[in-house]
Amino acid sequence: MALKDDLNSIKKELSTQEQMIEGFIRGEKFFKKYKYIILTFVIAIFVYILYQYISDSIRQRNIKNSNELYISLLKQINTPQYDFKMEESLKEDNPNLYVFLLLARQLEHNKILEESKNLNLDPLLRELINSNEKDSKFLSDYNKILEAYALLKQNKIEEAKILLNQIPNISELRQIADNLKHYQGR
């Protein structure tokens, strides 16, 4: 009986080894058949990761350079050696910071509006610039949000919701108003 059990265990080991070798052979055949597709896929992933890394590095460097340029222009804002070439460079690199620089220089509002017309600005910044005009609703909507938040802190939830409902659907602040409606004063 022991001999029979030994033979059965040897057969099981051999069949297990056969299955393993068979799996390696199948894997090798699969790899040989699709090696160019697999290699192309691996290279594409590597190129994509490399592209993301390089573009992120360039973006971070541009942000850093724009911030340094903005800070240096702010330092010399009221001095006779103010560099208008650096200002033009900032205008090309980061139009949003350029508009903030114009605001810091305390130029006339009409000049700032004229300068910012053709620039690709953040919509919220554009709305802030236009807020001095009579037909701008941005600051009134913003004030309603602040008032509603103060009411929510005082647990006057219904009054706050009424105030938040007055903000039009086309306002940039509508999402904030909708979020505050769900706030229950906790």
Buried (B, 14 or more C-beta within 10 A) or exposed (E): EEEEEEEEEEEEEEEEEEEEEEEEEEEEEEEEEEEEEEEEEEEEEEEEEEEEEEEEEEEEEEEEBBEEBBEEBBEEEEEEEEEEEBBEBBBEBBBBBBBBBBBEBEEEBEEBBEBBEEBEBEEEBBBBBBEEEEEBBBEEBBEBBEBBBEBBEEEBBEBBBEBBEEBEEEBBBBEBBEEBBEBEEE
